[in-house]
Structure formats: C-alpha cells, structure tokens
Amino acid sequence: SASDHATLLEVAGKYAEHVRGGATLLCPIYAHFRDRGSGRVFFAMRNSTGPGPFAALYDLKGCADDKLLERAGEAVKAVHKRIWNARMWMGESTWTPERKLYHRGKVEARSVEIAMTAEQRQMCLQCIERDTKWLAELELMDYSLLVAIKDLGSFADGSNPQAPNAPATTFRCTNAEGRVMEVSIAIIDFLQKWTTGKKVARVIKFMEANKATVPPAAYGARFLSHFSRHLVALPEGPGARAPAGARDAALSPAACDVFVEGE
C-alpha cells in the first residue's frame, strides 16, 4: 500500500540496523523497488511459513482481532460482523455457516497456546521484547505474530530431519506419540504508523473491548504480555505432559530443533 511504501522509506535504515543488530522475529524484507513500466511500488519479503498445507495457521495480535486463517489445509473465510449488516446482530442463529466457522476460529485464536521447549520460549520472548520496543520507538503498531503449524507425521527410525529451507524462525519437535510437529513464527504487517486515522478509529471503536487500535507503546506492551502467557514451555522428562490448554504445536518433546534466520 502507499502507506507501507512511505513508512518503509522512512524506517529502512533503522530497520536494517535492527535486524542486523540482534535476534529478531520481524519478517525479513529483501528489496523495495518501483516497476518502471507500471509505476507501481513493491517490496519483497521472505515467506514466513513455507508452503502449506497447515494443521493450523493463525494471525495473532493479542487482542480481539486474533483469527484462525487455515485449519487442516482448508482456508477459513473471513466473514465480518459489520454494523450495516443487521443479520449479523440478530444472534448466532441467523449467522451463515461461514460466519460461524470464522467466529469459532477467532475464539480459538484468542486462547491458543503455542507449545515449545523452555529454551525456545525464552528465545522467542527475548526477540518479541526487543522487536516491540523498537517498533514502539518508531510509532509502529497493528502488527501480528503469524504462527504456522504443520504435522509432519511419523518417522519410523525416530529421526528428526533438518528442514532444508526453513522459514524465518522454525521449531521442530517430536511429540510423545512420535509425530513430528513444525512451528514457524514471524512478526508481520509491522509498517503501520500511529496516524490520525488510527486515533479516530480508536475513538469510533470506544465500546470495543481489547481492540487493535491503541498507541504503539501500549500495543507493544500488550503484545509481549499476551505471548508471555501463550507461548508455553513444555515439561521435560519421562511421562511429562503438556500444560492444560496447550494445543496444536507439540506435546512432550523427545527432540527439538530450532532454525533461526541468519544462522
């Protein structure tokens, strides 16, 4: 968009310093260019999840905007509850099947817990803390944590093979049943400035609880707090069980690998 283009021009130098200066979950941007023929502007980013299908794909902000994008390889269609659509406000009995599925996905996304080892969790939270501090300093908000989960199946020999072209940050774990689960995460859509339009939207949505349109410092603090609770460290040792509510990513791991951008 035009606003993303303007923001990237403004922050490109600081972005390069940030991603080169330490571990980050920010999705890598490789190029920013204009097509001479059409005059259109583009930027090239790394695919943060790799190819699907996914057992689950989430777009998480730590607020009411959290949503499920894909379940078992099937995309979840967004069906919003708009104020001008009276049918959406007459109770769930009047909703379409697509709206019910989308709503269930949003409810699930708000409480989903992503399981990983204690070491992986610590690394992720350190990255989130560093990234959100930088984003707040540049007055950037409305970003998401994209979480992609794959069930890679079972490997008869008990191996946990390396991913040849792992996305930005990918964790691979073998659960107690011998199934290999792969979790890829990255912070995306981080070029939204705290503009007058965002401030107006905050006022318009004054009755909406836990909304996305809050100032950058508050947005970042909420983002870090949310994932401090929802990135779950798996217990270790024989007979260990995942915490109550932990789902999708992995259960008690026999082996885990992590692939980090730049390594």
N, C-alpha and C positions, 0 to 999 in steps of 0.2 A: 504494500500500500504506500501511498505518498507519505503518510506519517512515519512508517517504518523506514523509508528511504531517508527522510530528513533526520530522524533520530540516529540512524547508523552513520550518516555523515558527521554528526555532532560527536558521537561517542567512540568512533572507530579506533582512534589512537589509544584511548583509555581501555577499551575492550581488549586490544592486543596486549597491552601491558598486564591486564588482569589475568588473561588465560595463560600467558607465558610465565606469570609470576608465582604460580602455585596450582594445587589441585583444584579442579572446578567441575561442576555438573552442567555448566552452560553449554548448550548445543554449539559445536564449532561452526563458525562462519568462514568460508574459504575464499569467497570472491564477492565483489559488489560492482556491478557494471551496468552500462546502458547499451541497448541494442541500437546501432546507428540507423538501421532501416526503419524500425517502428518508433524509435524514440522511447521505448518502454525501459524501465529500470528493473533489474533483477539482482538478487543475491543468492549465492549457492551455499547450502548448509549440508552438513553430514546427516545421513539418515540415522536417527537416534535409536531406532528399534531393530533395524534389519528387516528382512522380508517376513511376512506372515505365513500362514495364519497364526493367530494368537489364542491361547486359552483365555486370556483377558487382556484388554488394553484400556488403560484409564488416563483421563486428563484431570489432574488433581491440583486444586488451588488452596485447599484447606478451608473452604468456605462453601456457601450454598451452591456455587457454580460447578462443583465437582461432578464428573459424569463418567459413565462407562461408554466406551466407544466401540468395543467389539467383545463378543463372547463366543468362544468355541468356533472362531473363524467367521462368524456372522456379524456384520456391521449393525450397530444399534442406531436406528434413525432418530434424529433429534426432532421432537415434537414439543414445542414450547407452549407454555401457558400464557398466551398474550392477553392483555387486558381487553382487546377488542373482540376476542373470540369468546362469546358468552357461554358456549357449550363447555368450555374448559373450567368454568367456575361453578358448575351445577353439580359437582360431586363426581367421584370416580366412576359411578355407574353410567355416566354419559360419555366417558372417555373412549377413544378408539383403542384397539389392541396395541397399536404402535405407541400411543401416548402412555399406556400402562406399562409397557416394556421399558420405555425411556425413563419413566418415573422410578420404576424399580431399580434401574441401573444407577440413577442418581442417588437414591437412598443407600444402595450398596457402596457406592464410591465414597460417600461421606464417612463411612465407618471402616473401610477396608484396611487391613493391616498387612504390611509387606514384610515377610519373614526373611531374615538373613542372619549370618553369624554376627557375634558381638563386634568383631574386628571390622567387618564390612559396614555395619551400622555406624560405628564410630567415624569411619572414613567419610560416609555419606553426610552425616550431620556436620562434620567439620567443613565439608565443601559447601553445604547449604548455608551455614553460618557465615562463611567468607563471602559467598556469592550474594546473599541477601543484603549484607552490609554494603557491598559495592553497589548493588542495584539501588538501594535507598539513597546513597550519596549522589547518584545521578538522577534522582527523581523518577525512577522507573518502577512500574508496578503491573499488576494484572497478568503476571506470568504463571506458568503451570509446571508441575512435575509430571512428565509423561512417563508412564510405567507400563511396560510391555512384558507379559508373562507367557512363556512357552513351555509346554510339556513335551520334552524330547523323547520320552519313552524310556525303555529299559535297555541296559547294555549287559549282555549275558556274562561278559568277563569282569564286570564290576568296574570297568574303566570309566573315566570322566573326561572324554576327549576335548582338546582345546578348540575354541571357536576360531576359524581361520581369519575372519574379518569382523571381529567383534565391534558392536556399536560403541558409542562414547563411554559408557560405563555399563558393564555387563557382569552379573554374578551368575555362576552356575553351581548348583548344589544337587547332591544325590540324597533323596529322602530315605526314610526307613524302609520303604517298600521297594527301593532300588530304582525308582524313577528319577530321571534327571530333569530338573526344572531350571529354566534360564530366565533371569530377570534383567531387563535393560531399563535404565532410567536416565533422564536428562531434563534439564530446565529449558523450556521452550517459550516462545512468544514473549521475549523479555525486552522488546523495544517500544513498549507503551509508556509514554510520558504522562505525568500527573498534570493534565491540561485543564483548562477552564471547562471543557466539555465533560471531563470526568468528574469535576467538582459539582457541576449541575446535575449529572446523573446520580451522584450521591444524595443530593437533596431530594430529587424526584423519588428515589427508592428509600425514603426515610423509614417506611414501615417494614422494609425487608430486613429480616434478621441475618446476620453473618454474611453480608453482601461483599462482592469483589471490589466495589468502588470505594476504597479507603485510601488515605495518604500512604506514600511509599514506605515510610518508617513503620507505620502500623501494619501495613501489608506484609512486610518482611518479617516482623516480629511474630505475627500470627502464623506465617508460613513455616518458620523454624519451630515454633511451639507445636504446631499440628504434626509435623513429621517426627518430632522428638517422641511423640506418643504413638505414631502409626508406623514407624519403621521399627520392627520388633526383632529383638535379639533372640535367636533360637537357643534353647538349652543344649548343653553338650553332655556326652557320656552315654553309657548303655541305658536303655529304657527311657531316655529323655523324650518329653512330649512338647509339642508346640504350645504356646500360651493360648488360653481360651480366646476365640475370635480370630486368631491368625488363620489366614486362608490364602490359597492360590499360589504363593511363591514357592514354598517348600515346607516340608516337615523335618523333624530332627535329622540333620545332615550327617552323612557318613563322610562326605568330602565336598569341599567347596573351592572354587577358583574365582578369581576376580581379574577382569581385564580393564585397564584404565587408560583413557586417552593419553597418548604421549609415551606410554611405556612400551 
